[in-house]
Amino acid sequence: MRRRVHEKALVEVRGCLRDWDDGRDAAREAKAVTETIIAPEYEGRVLIELLQNAHDAHPARATDGRIEIRLDEDEGEHGTLYVANCGKPFGGKNFKDLCSIALSSKRADAGIGHKGVGFKSVLHLCDAPEVYSVAREGSRLLDGFTFRFARLDDYDALAREVAPEREGFADYLKENLLTLKVPVFLEEPPKTVQGFARRGFVTVIRLPLKSADARSAARAQVRELMDDKAPFELFLDRLERVRLEWRAAGETRRRTYDRQVEVLHHARGLKVQQITLRRRMRLIVVCGKADPDRAREALAASIEKSGMRRDWMAWEKKAEVRVAVPVADPLRDGRLYAFLPMGEQIPAPVRGYVHAPFFAEMNRRSFNEAVPWNGLLLDTVAEVCARAVLAAADRRAPIPPGTLVDLMCWQPKALARLTSAFQRLDNGIAHVPFIPVIGTTPGARTSLHRALLWEGKDGSSIFTPHAVAATGVMDLLDPRLHPIRLRRLASLARSTGTRLEPPTERLATWAEGLAGAAVRDTFDPGWWADFYYDLSQAFPDGSALTGKRIVITSRATTAPAGADGVFFDRDTPQGGSLPTLPDGLSDRLHFVHEGIAWSGKGRKR
């Protein structure tokens, strides 16, 4: 390996010598390339780039890959960053690509990165990155490619070796030859790197940080990975575990990020998984692929108009999109991924984690929705959400109720895509039964067209959604849904031209039904007192209750509220009882049941 590494360096130096002899302005080209690689847009993404390269080093069908990231601020003058993986050994093709500018042997569909400049972004943090690898799988010795990239002082020795008679050639190299094109063989790996190899890691990238600012930047990127808002490991299918270690001032913090995947449904081109991540975070992931014919057209148009490489056509038949939404509390906002999280400033159409092979800017912090390929992928995301909801409605896919709500409640600006997706599947978005309701049938659901959202008043104990549903009222939303999901459902209904909130007159009818059911049971004065207290909170002016048979009488029947002949108080005279009402009046005069203890408040329970 020593000879191969050194020969590559000599090839670059000799090429630079020819440029010098030919009078070629290589300095301008080298400067332009360097500025592209370390452009500000890449700042803050170095660790993400190294992580995706480590992921892609594992075989395409692997699910048990391991990566370890270590930031040791106490090692060296400014600290050292390590990224190690257990994938395939670093081979000759990898070596050639790494030492070339903007060149990658990966097809567009072969992994996460394929632009060939991701690794070069390490120049933000390190002047001379180091690479260590085993020669063959199973080896615990770093006997493969072990090299670093050149420092400026290496050019003095290389100039003497290639053109010892040419004065000023070393200075010309320093001005014109990019260090990331010139590898330098390393004899003995550091002990820390050897430790990685003994624990089964195959390739280790070591970055001696170049400054205090670089150390601060690396620290910020480690913290970003620890952030739960966008779990980096979610769509890294080749990995089972990522371990992160951070050492500073003699103290070490360690975190382990595992991925556990369970397939819940897989049929008709739709796959539903449950993925468990850090801190037992559970997400339902729905997956599907873009239509090959539409994909071919979108790719051709994007290559022609948007500067995509022709090898993007490899996605023609395999462009998979995935949407992950939490089983527990909903997300405040969604996030777009291109395997790894894209920029926070990019709006996601759904409050979930959305992955697709988007054509993005090099730094993956932004992308253009107007590119036909990106538009197709977003349409496919909508179709996958729609198909998953329909599969759950048909009892084919076991998707939790809250997750279904998240899949349906798209951002208003993107809702047209979801509406169109349902239309392409011969369904109307307002008529799909996906909303959980209160009922005797487990898992009962209703649609936006029929749903009723009424949560009752805080503190109510009798006039409640569950009590009303028990009288036979259908399509009442289950109030156990997270309040944020309930609000989003109400917004979605308004966007589709429906209204979930029942009018006051309907609430009054429900109160009448509840009273009618209760009067058939054994009289409970406390129940009735609480019932009337709840009504006073739900109907402050009481007008909607006028005429509703909600008043329990002394004969244990119900009488209409506000009607003539209904009396609230009938004091019993001292020493006796009231006389019986004459015939003809008993059916027209009603007294509220004397057993109710009126206090103006609900009971303390």
C-alpha positions as CSV (number, residue, x, y, z in Angstrom):
1,M,0.0,0.0,0.0
2,R,2.9,2.3,0.7
3,R,4.0,2.2,-2.9
4,R,0.5,2.8,-4.2
5,V,-0.1,5.8,-1.9
6,H,3.2,7.4,-2.8
7,E,2.8,6.8,-6.5
8,K,-0.5,8.6,-6.4
9,A,1.2,11.6,-4.8
10,L,3.9,11.6,-7.4
11,V,1.4,11.5,-10.2
12,E,-0.3,14.6,-9.0
13,V,3.1,16.4,-8.5
14,R,4.3,15.5,-12.0
15,G,1.0,16.7,-13.4
16,C,1.5,20.0,-11.6
17,L,5.1,20.2,-13.0
18,R,3.7,19.8,-16.6
19,D,1.2,22.6,-15.9
20,W,4.0,24.8,-14.7
21,D,6.0,24.1,-17.8
22,D,3.0,24.7,-20.1
23,G,2.3,28.0,-18.4
24,R,-1.2,26.8,-17.4
25,D,-3.0,28.9,-14.8
26,A,-3.6,26.0,-12.4
27,A,-3.8,28.3,-9.4
28,R,-7.1,29.8,-10.5
29,E,-8.6,26.3,-11.1
30,A,-7.3,25.0,-7.7
31,K,-8.6,28.0,-5.9
32,A,-12.1,27.6,-7.5
33,V,-12.3,24.0,-6.6
34,T,-11.2,24.7,-3.0
35,E,-13.7,27.4,-2.7
36,T,-16.5,25.1,-3.9
37,I,-15.5,22.4,-1.4
38,I,-15.2,24.6,1.7
39,A,-18.1,26.9,0.7
40,P,-20.0,28.4,3.6
41,E,-23.0,26.3,2.6
42,Y,-21.1,23.1,3.8
43,E,-20.2,24.6,7.1
44,G,-21.8,22.7,9.9
45,R,-22.4,19.6,7.8
46,V,-19.0,17.9,8.1
47,L,-20.1,15.3,10.6
48,I,-23.2,14.5,8.6
49,E,-21.1,14.0,5.5
50,L,-18.8,11.6,7.4
51,L,-21.7,9.8,8.9
52,Q,-23.4,9.2,5.5
53,N,-20.0,7.9,4.0
54,A,-19.7,5.5,7.0
55,H,-23.3,4.3,6.4
56,D,-22.6,3.8,2.7
57,A,-19.5,1.7,3.4
58,H,-21.9,-1.1,4.7
59,P,-23.4,-3.5,2.1
60,A,-26.6,-2.4,0.5
61,R,-28.7,-5.1,2.2
62,A,-27.1,-4.9,5.6
63,T,-29.2,-4.1,8.6
64,D,-26.6,-4.8,11.4
65,G,-24.0,-2.1,10.6
66,R,-22.2,-0.2,13.3
67,I,-20.7,3.3,13.4
68,E,-18.8,5.0,16.2
69,I,-18.2,8.7,16.4
70,R,-15.8,10.1,19.0
71,L,-14.9,13.8,19.7
72,D,-11.9,14.0,22.0
73,E,-11.3,17.6,22.8
74,D,-8.4,16.6,25.1
75,E,-6.4,14.9,22.3
76,G,-3.9,17.1,20.4
77,E,-3.7,20.9,20.4
78,H,-7.3,21.5,19.5
79,G,-8.9,18.1,19.8
80,T,-9.5,15.1,17.5
81,L,-12.6,13.8,15.8
82,Y,-13.0,10.1,14.8
83,V,-15.6,8.3,12.7
84,A,-15.3,4.5,12.4
85,N,-17.4,2.0,10.6
86,C,-17.8,-1.8,10.3
87,G,-18.6,-1.9,6.6
88,K,-16.5,-3.1,3.7
89,P,-12.7,-2.4,3.8
90,F,-11.5,0.8,2.1
91,G,-10.5,-0.4,-1.3
92,G,-8.6,0.8,-4.3
93,K,-11.6,2.4,-6.0
94,N,-12.4,4.2,-2.7
95,F,-8.8,5.5,-2.6
96,K,-9.0,6.8,-6.2
97,D,-12.3,8.5,-5.6
98,L,-11.2,10.1,-2.3
99,C,-8.1,11.6,-4.0
100,S,-10.1,13.1,-6.8
101,I,-12.1,16.3,-6.9
102,A,-15.9,15.9,-7.2
103,L,-15.6,12.3,-8.4
104,S,-17.6,9.4,-7.0
105,S,-18.0,5.9,-8.3
106,K,-21.4,5.5,-6.6
107,R,-24.5,5.6,-8.7
108,A,-27.2,8.0,-7.7
109,D,-29.1,5.1,-6.1
110,A,-26.1,3.4,-4.5
111,G,-26.1,5.3,-1.2
112,I,-26.7,8.6,0.5
113,G,-23.8,10.6,-1.0
114,H,-22.9,10.5,-4.7
115,K,-21.6,14.0,-5.5
116,G,-18.0,13.2,-4.5
117,V,-17.4,16.4,-2.6
118,G,-18.9,15.4,0.8
119,F,-15.6,14.1,2.3
120,K,-13.7,17.2,1.1
121,S,-15.8,19.3,3.4
122,V,-13.6,18.1,6.2
123,L,-11.3,21.0,5.3
124,H,-13.7,23.1,7.5
125,L,-12.3,21.2,10.5
126,C,-9.0,19.7,9.5
127,D,-6.0,20.5,7.3
128,A,-4.7,16.9,6.9
129,P,-7.4,14.3,7.4
130,E,-6.3,10.7,8.0
131,V,-7.7,7.4,6.8
132,Y,-7.0,3.9,8.3
133,S,-8.4,0.6,7.0
134,V,-8.0,-3.1,7.2
135,A,-7.0,-5.0,4.0
136,R,-9.7,-7.6,4.2
137,E,-12.8,-8.4,6.1
138,G,-12.3,-10.0,9.5
139,S,-8.8,-8.5,10.0
140,R,-8.1,-6.8,13.3
141,L,-5.0,-5.2,11.9
142,L,-4.9,-1.9,10.0
143,D,-2.9,-3.4,7.2
144,G,-4.8,-1.8,4.3
145,F,-4.8,1.8,3.1
146,T,-3.4,4.0,5.9
147,F,-2.6,7.5,4.9
148,R,-3.2,11.1,5.5
149,F,-3.5,14.0,3.1
150,A,-0.6,16.3,2.6
151,R,0.4,19.3,4.6
152,L,2.1,22.2,3.0
153,D,5.5,21.2,4.4
154,D,5.1,17.8,2.6
155,Y,5.5,19.6,-0.7
156,D,9.1,20.4,0.0
157,A,10.1,16.7,0.0
158,L,7.9,15.9,-3.0
159,A,9.4,18.8,-5.1
160,R,12.9,17.6,-4.3
161,E,12.0,14.1,-5.3
162,V,10.3,15.0,-8.6
163,A,12.3,18.0,-9.8
164,P,15.2,18.7,-7.5
165,E,16.7,21.1,-10.0
166,R,13.7,23.3,-10.3
167,E,13.9,26.2,-7.9
168,G,10.6,27.5,-6.7
169,F,8.7,24.3,-7.6
170,A,7.8,23.6,-4.0
171,D,6.2,27.1,-3.7
172,Y,4.3,26.5,-7.0
173,L,2.9,23.2,-5.5
174,K,1.8,24.9,-2.3
175,E,0.0,27.6,-4.4
176,N,-1.6,25.3,-7.0
177,L,-1.9,21.7,-5.8
178,L,-4.8,20.9,-3.5
179,T,-3.7,18.9,-0.5
180,L,-6.7,16.5,-0.8
181,K,-5.3,15.2,-4.0
182,V,-1.9,14.3,-2.4
183,P,-1.9,11.2,0.0
184,V,1.0,10.5,2.4
185,F,1.5,7.0,3.7
186,L,1.3,6.5,7.5
187,E,3.6,3.9,9.1
188,E,2.0,3.3,12.5
189,P,-1.6,4.0,13.4
190,P,-2.2,5.8,16.7
191,K,-3.2,3.7,19.7
192,T,-6.8,5.0,19.6
193,V,-7.1,4.0,16.0
194,Q,-5.7,0.5,16.8
195,G,-8.3,0.2,19.5
196,F,-11.1,0.7,17.0
197,A,-9.6,-2.1,14.9
198,R,-9.4,-4.5,17.8
199,R,-13.1,-3.9,18.4
200,G,-13.9,-4.9,14.9
201,F,-14.1,-1.6,13.1
202,V,-12.9,-1.7,9.5
203,T,-12.2,1.9,8.5
204,V,-11.4,4.9,10.7
205,I,-11.4,8.5,9.7
206,R,-9.3,10.7,12.0
207,L,-9.4,14.4,11.9
208,P,-6.9,16.4,14.0
209,L,-8.8,19.6,14.5
210,K,-7.0,22.6,13.1
211,S,-8.1,25.4,15.5
212,A,-10.2,26.4,18.4
213,D,-12.9,27.4,16.0
214,A,-12.8,24.0,14.4
215,R,-13.2,22.4,17.9
216,S,-16.2,24.6,18.6
217,A,-17.7,23.7,15.2
218,A,-17.2,20.0,15.8
219,R,-18.8,20.3,19.3
220,A,-21.8,22.0,17.8
221,Q,-22.2,19.2,15.2
222,V,-22.0,16.5,17.9
223,R,-24.7,18.3,19.8
224,E,-26.9,18.5,16.7
225,L,-26.7,14.7,16.3
226,M,-27.8,14.4,19.9
227,D,-30.9,16.5,19.3
228,D,-34.1,14.5,19.4
229,K,-36.0,16.9,17.0
230,A,-34.6,15.1,14.0
231,P,-33.2,11.6,14.8
232,F,-30.3,11.2,12.3
233,E,-30.5,7.3,12.5
234,L,-34.1,7.0,11.5
235,F,-33.7,6.2,7.8
236,L,-30.1,4.7,7.9
237,D,-31.4,1.2,7.0
238,R,-27.9,-0.4,6.9
239,L,-27.2,0.4,10.6
240,E,-28.2,-1.3,13.8
241,R,-26.2,1.0,16.1
242,V,-24.4,4.3,16.2
243,R,-22.4,5.1,19.3
244,L,-21.4,8.7,20.1
245,E,-18.6,9.6,22.5
246,W,-17.6,13.1,23.6
247,R,-14.7,13.8,25.8
248,A,-13.8,17.2,27.2
249,A,-11.9,18.4,30.3
250,G,-11.4,14.8,31.4
251,E,-15.1,13.9,31.4
252,T,-16.7,11.6,28.9
253,R,-20.3,11.5,27.7
254,R,-21.6,8.5,25.8
255,R,-24.8,7.8,24.0
256,T,-25.9,4.8,22.0
257,Y,-28.5,5.1,19.2
258,D,-30.1,1.7,18.3
259,R,-32.5,1.0,15.5
260,Q,-35.1,-1.8,15.9
261,V,-37.4,-2.5,12.9
262,E,-40.6,-4.5,12.9
263,V,-42.7,-5.0,9.7
264,L,-46.4,-4.6,10.5
265,H,-47.8,-4.8,6.9
266,H,-46.4,-5.5,3.5
267,A,-48.7,-5.9,0.5
268,R,-49.8,-4.2,-2.7
269,G,-46.7,-2.0,-2.8
270,L,-47.2,-0.6,0.6
271,K,-45.0,-1.4,3.6
272,V,-45.8,-0.3,7.2
273,Q,-43.0,-0.6,9.8
274,Q,-42.6,0.2,13.5
275,I,-39.2,1.6,14.2
276,T,-37.9,2.0,17.7
277,L,-35.1,4.5,18.2
278,R,-33.4,6.4,21.0
279,R,-35.1,6.7,24.4
280,R,-37.7,4.1,23.2
281,M,-39.0,6.5,20.6
282,R,-41.5,4.6,18.5
283,L,-42.5,5.7,15.0
284,I,-44.8,4.2,12.4
285,V,-43.1,4.4,9.0
286,V,-45.1,4.0,5.8
287,C,-43.2,3.2,2.6
288,G,-44.0,3.1,-1.1
289,K,-42.4,3.7,-4.5
290,A,-42.9,6.2,-7.2
291,D,-44.7,5.0,-10.4
292,P,-41.8,4.0,-12.8
293,D,-43.4,5.7,-15.9
294,R,-44.0,9.0,-14.0
295,A,-40.5,8.7,-12.5
296,R,-38.9,8.3,-16.0
297,E,-40.7,11.4,-17.3
298,A,-39.8,13.5,-14.2
299,L,-36.2,12.4,-14.3
300,A,-35.8,13.2,-18.0
301,A,-37.4,16.6,-17.5
302,S,-35.2,17.4,-14.5
303,I,-32.0,16.3,-16.3
304,E,-32.8,18.6,-19.1
305,K,-33.8,21.6,-17.1
306,S,-32.2,21.3,-13.6
307,G,-28.7,20.1,-14.1
308,M,-29.1,16.6,-12.7
309,R,-26.6,14.0,-13.7
310,R,-27.8,11.3,-16.1
311,D,-27.0,8.6,-13.6
312,W,-30.0,9.8,-11.6
313,M,-32.0,7.7,-14.1
314,A,-31.0,4.7,-11.9
315,W,-33.9,5.8,-9.6
316,E,-36.4,5.2,-12.4
317,K,-37.8,2.0,-10.9
318,K,-36.7,2.2,-7.3
319,A,-37.5,5.7,-5.9
320,E,-38.9,4.9,-2.5
321,V,-40.4,7.5,-0.2
322,R,-41.1,7.0,3.5
323,V,-43.1,8.9,6.1
324,A,-42.5,8.4,9.8
325,V,-44.9,9.7,12.4
326,P,-44.7,9.1,16.2
327,V,-46.9,6.7,18.0
328,A,-47.0,8.9,21.1
329,D,-47.2,12.7,21.1
330,P,-47.4,14.4,17.7
331,L,-44.5,16.5,16.3
332,R,-44.8,20.2,16.3
333,D,-43.3,20.4,12.8
334,G,-42.2,17.9,10.2
335,R,-38.7,17.5,8.7
336,L,-37.5,16.5,5.2
337,Y,-34.7,13.9,4.9
338,A,-32.5,12.8,2.0
339,F,-31.6,9.8,4.1
340,L,-30.2,12.2,6.7
341,P,-32.0,15.4,7.9
342,M,-32.1,18.3,5.5
343,G,-32.2,21.9,6.6
344,E,-34.8,23.0,9.2
345,Q,-35.8,25.9,7.0
346,I,-37.3,23.5,4.4
347,P,-41.0,23.1,5.1
348,A,-42.2,19.5,5.3
349,P,-45.8,18.9,3.9
350,V,-46.8,16.7,6.9
351,R,-46.0,16.7,10.6
352,G,-43.7,13.8,10.3
353,Y,-40.2,12.8,9.1
354,V,-40.3,12.6,5.3
355,H,-37.6,10.8,3.4
356,A,-37.1,10.6,-0.4
357,P,-34.2,10.7,-2.8
358,F,-34.7,14.4,-3.4
359,F,-32.5,16.3,-5.8
360,A,-31.1,18.9,-3.3
361,E,-28.4,21.5,-3.1
362,M,-24.9,20.0,-2.4
363,N,-25.1,20.9,1.3
364,R,-28.6,19.2,1.6
365,R,-29.9,22.2,3.5
366,S,-32.3,23.2,0.7
367,F,-34.0,22.0,-2.4
368,N,-36.2,23.3,-5.2
369,E,-39.8,22.0,-5.1
370,A,-40.3,23.2,-8.7
371,V,-37.8,20.6,-10.0
372,P,-40.1,17.9,-11.7
373,W,-38.3,15.1,-9.9
374,N,-38.9,16.7,-6.4
375,G,-42.5,17.4,-7.3
376,L,-43.1,13.8,-8.3
377,L,-41.5,12.6,-5.0
378,L,-43.8,14.9,-3.0
379,D,-46.8,13.6,-4.9
380,T,-45.7,10.1,-4.1
381,V,-45.4,11.0,-0.4
382,A,-49.0,12.1,-0.6
383,E,-50.0,8.8,-2.3
384,V,-48.2,6.7,0.3
385,C,-50.0,8.6,3.1
386,A,-53.4,8.1,1.4
387,R,-52.8,4.4,0.7
388,A,-51.7,3.8,4.3
389,V,-54.9,5.5,5.6
390,L,-57.1,3.5,3.2
391,A,-55.4,0.3,4.2
392,A,-56.0,1.1,7.9
393,A,-59.6,1.9,7.1
394,D,-60.0,-1.5,5.5
395,R,-58.4,-3.1,8.5
396,R,-55.5,-4.3,6.4
397,A,-52.8,-2.3,8.1
398,P,-52.5,-2.0,11.9
399,I,-51.8,1.8,12.2
400,P,-52.6,3.6,15.6
401,P,-55.3,6.2,15.5
402,G,-53.1,9.2,16.4
403,T,-50.7,8.1,13.6
404,L,-53.5,8.1,11.1
405,V,-54.4,11.7,12.1
406,D,-50.8,12.8,11.6
407,L,-50.7,11.2,8.1
408,M,-53.9,13.1,7.1
409,C,-53.3,16.5,8.6
410,W,-51.0,18.1,6.0
411,Q,-49.9,21.6,6.1
412,P,-52.5,23.9,4.4
413,K,-50.2,24.9,1.5
414,A,-49.5,21.2,0.7
415,L,-53.0,19.8,1.3
416,A,-53.8,19.9,-2.5
417,R,-51.3,17.1,-3.1
418,L,-53.0,14.9,-0.6
419,T,-56.5,15.7,-1.9
420,S,-55.3,14.8,-5.4
421,A,-53.7,11.6,-4.2
422,F,-57.1,10.4,-2.8
423,Q,-58.8,11.4,-6.0
424,R,-56.3,9.3,-8.0
425,L,-57.2,6.4,-5.7
426,D,-61.0,7.0,-6.3
427,N,-61.7,8.3,-2.9
428,G,-62.7,11.7,-1.5
429,I,-60.6,12.9,1.4
430,A,-63.6,13.9,3.5
431,H,-65.2,10.4,3.2
432,V,-62.4,8.2,4.4
433,P,-63.1,6.7,7.9
434,F,-59.8,7.3,9.7
435,I,-60.9,9.3,12.9
436,P,-61.3,7.3,16.1
437,V,-64.7,7.7,17.7
438,I,-66.3,6.8,21.0
439,G,-68.3,3.6,20.6
440,T,-68.9,0.1,21.7
441,T,-67.1,-1.3,18.7
442,P,-63.3,-1.5,19.3
443,G,-61.4,0.6,16.8
444,A,-64.5,2.3,15.4
445,R,-63.7,5.2,13.1
446,T,-65.5,7.9,11.1
447,S,-64.8,10.4,8.4
448,L,-64.4,14.2,8.2
449,H,-67.8,14.3,6.6
450,R,-69.6,12.7,9.6
451,A,-67.3,13.4,12.5
452,L,-68.4,15.5,15.5
453,L,-65.8,17.1,17.7
454,W,-67.1,18.0,21.2
455,E,-64.9,17.7,24.2
456,G,-67.3,19.0,26.8
457,K,-66.5,21.6,29.5
458,D,-63.6,21.2,31.8
459,G,-64.9,19.9,35.1
460,S,-68.0,18.3,33.7
461,S,-68.8,14.9,35.1
462,I,-72.2,14.0,33.7
463,F,-72.7,15.9,30.4
464,T,-69.6,14.4,28.7
465,P,-68.8,12.9,25.3
466,H,-68.7,9.4,26.6
467,A,-72.0,9.7,28.4
468,V,-73.6,11.2,25.3
469,A,-72.2,8.4,23.1
470,A,-73.7,5.9,25.4
471,T,-77.1,7.2,24.5
472,G,-76.6,6.2,20.9
473,V,-75.0,9.3,19.4
474,M,-72.7,8.3,16.6
475,D,-69.4,9.7,15.2
476,L,-68.3,11.6,18.3
477,L,-64.5,11.9,18.2
478,D,-62.6,10.2,20.9
479,P,-61.4,13.0,23.2
480,R,-58.5,10.9,24.3
481,L,-56.7,12.0,21.1
482,H,-53.9,14.5,21.8
483,P,-55.3,18.0,21.9
484,I,-52.9,19.1,19.1
485,R,-54.3,16.3,16.9
486,L,-57.9,17.4,17.7
487,R,-57.1,21.0,16.7
488,R,-55.4,19.8,13.5
489,L,-58.4,17.7,12.6
490,A,-60.7,20.7,13.0
491,S,-58.4,22.7,10.8
492,L,-58.4,19.9,8.2
493,A,-62.1,19.7,8.2
494,R,-62.5,23.5,7.6
495,S,-60.0,23.2,4.7
496,T,-62.2,20.5,3.1
497,G,-65.4,22.5,3.5
498,T,-66.8,20.6,6.6
499,R,-67.2,21.5,10.2
500,L,-66.6,19.2,13.2
501,E,-68.1,21.3,16.0
502,P,-71.8,20.6,16.6
503,P,-74.2,23.6,16.8
504,T,-75.6,24.5,20.2
505,E,-79.1,23.2,19.2
506,R,-77.6,19.8,18.7
507,L,-75.9,19.8,22.1
508,A,-79.2,20.6,23.6
509,T,-80.8,17.6,21.9
510,W,-78.0,15.4,23.3
511,A,-78.7,16.8,26.8
512,E,-82.3,15.8,26.4
513,G,-81.4,12.3,25.3
514,L,-79.1,12.0,28.3
515,A,-81.9,13.1,30.6
516,G,-84.3,10.7,29.0
517,A,-81.9,7.8,29.5
518,A,-81.3,8.7,33.1
519,V,-84.9,9.0,34.1
520,R,-85.4,5.3,33.3
521,D,-82.9,4.4,35.9
522,T,-83.1,4.5,39.6
523,F,-83.3,8.1,40.8
524,D,-79.9,9.5,41.9
525,P,-80.2,13.0,43.3
526,G,-76.5,13.7,43.1
527,W,-76.3,12.7,39.4
528,W,-79.1,15.1,38.6
529,A,-77.5,17.9,40.5
530,D,-74.3,17.4,38.7
531,F,-76.2,17.1,35.4
532,Y,-77.8,20.5,35.9
533,Y,-74.5,22.1,37.0
534,D,-72.8,20.8,33.8
535,L,-75.7,22.2,31.7
536,S,-75.3,25.6,33.4
537,Q,-71.6,25.6,32.2
538,A,-72.4,24.3,28.7
539,F,-75.4,26.6,28.1
540,P,-74.7,29.9,29.9
541,D,-77.9,31.6,28.8
542,G,-80.0,28.5,28.7
543,S,-82.0,29.5,25.7
544,A,-81.0,26.5,23.6
545,L,-82.5,24.2,26.3
546,T,-86.0,25.8,26.2
547,G,-88.5,23.1,25.4
548,K,-86.1,20.2,25.9
549,R,-87.3,17.5,28.3
550,I,-84.5,17.8,30.8
551,V,-86.4,18.6,34.0
552,I,-87.0,15.6,36.3
553,T,-90.2,16.0,38.1
554,S,-91.5,14.8,41.5
555,R,-93.2,12.0,39.6
556,A,-89.8,10.8,38.1
557,T,-90.7,11.9,34.6
558,T,-89.1,14.6,32.4
559,A,-90.7,17.9,31.6
560,P,-89.7,20.5,29.1
561,A,-87.5,23.3,30.4
562,G,-89.0,26.8,30.4
563,A,-92.5,25.5,29.7
564,D,-95.6,26.8,31.4
565,G,-96.6,24.7,34.4
566,V,-93.1,23.7,35.5
567,F,-92.3,24.9,39.0
568,F,-88.9,24.8,40.6
569,D,-89.8,24.8,44.4
570,R,-92.8,23.2,46.2
571,D,-92.2,23.6,49.9
572,T,-93.9,21.0,52.1
573,P,-96.1,22.7,54.7
574,Q,-95.2,22.1,58.4
575,G,-97.1,19.2,59.8
576,G,-98.3,17.7,56.6
577,S,-98.0,17.1,52.9
578,L,-99.3,19.0,50.0
579,P,-102.7,18.0,48.8
580,T,-103.1,16.0,45.6
581,L,-103.5,18.1,42.6
582,P,-107.0,18.1,41.1
583,D,-107.7,16.0,38.0
584,G,-106.8,17.9,34.9
585,L,-104.0,19.8,36.5
586,S,-101.7,17.0,37.4
587,D,-100.8,16.5,33.7
588,R,-100.2,20.2,33.2
589,L,-98.3,21.2,36.4
590,H,-94.9,19.8,37.1
591,F,-92.6,20.3,40.1
592,V,-88.9,19.6,40.0
593,H,-88.1,16.6,42.0
594,E,-87.7,17.6,45.7
595,G,-84.9,15.1,46.2
596,I,-82.3,17.2,44.4
597,A,-80.0,19.1,46.7
598,W,-79.5,22.5,45.0
599,S,-76.2,24.1,45.7
600,G,-75.3,25.8,42.4
601,K,-72.1,23.7,42.2
602,G,-71.2,20.2,41.1
603,R,-70.5,17.5,43.6
604,K,-67.0,17.1,45.0
605,R,-65.8,13.8,43.8
